[in-house]
């Protein structure tokens, strides 16, 4: 399998390099805008090469470890008792792939319609961008799987907290059999159980949260470079789109279709970063909900002291594992990343406009 990966990389690199007219690019006869538009291709090519090598030789065992830990969480949380638990996850995967293929097909159609002339090089490069987006989709799916397990932990905590609040309000809780009971609700009610001294289910949930924190750390290590290169290529696209816009604005005879094409790919790259940031932001929101639920258990002085101690230990784990994804400890991948990205892009827009007046 590793040999197949190496051969695939080599053959793809040779094909792309052979399709590039280096003689024209180096001679200076090519338009500067054409040369600039080739820069993102090389950035994505570097990402594809390094990602394939790392996935084949360096992070394969880490990926296996992630799924083993997820299976451990499912076993402890009794996820198999929920009838549609894995079905919903599978449908979510299909949804990710559907939107990935659909968005890429739209980009390809726009490429073929707006391009002045369709070259072999352009057709060969198109799969590179698909692979780049596929890596981000895989990252989002990993985050979604972690979030799904954390939501299940929150469901167990929420049912227990609500039950204790009802007791605190002197409302007697009767066990009423339903004609069509909700299997998910039954599993959640049975998990923590009654508030007694010997109950250690909160400790078990805390242990699973610790496993989730470790999974996030491994995911961060596996996708660090891919996320970084995606940001680099997206930023490159933004800068080149701004520069190309000024170029075509000053050259009325130029084909505006090329500008539209570059802008569409730029917005597609920004959209990819936005989806990635939104996925991580949703995980952080679920983690904040976990923090609130655990705090309610801690502040409930009617509970046995042993259960409150378990909740305090749980809170320490929540504070220790922030579940944030960092890009080489420089940026946190969340909704603020998009705001920072837009801010930097706006700054470069002003700089490029100012420089263009002197060129």
Helices and strands as residue ranges (DSSP letters): H 2-19, H 22-27, H 32-37, H 39-57, H 60-77, G 79-81, H 85-114, H 120-168, H 183-192, H 201-250, H 256-298, H 305-320, E 326-327, E 331-332, H 335-356
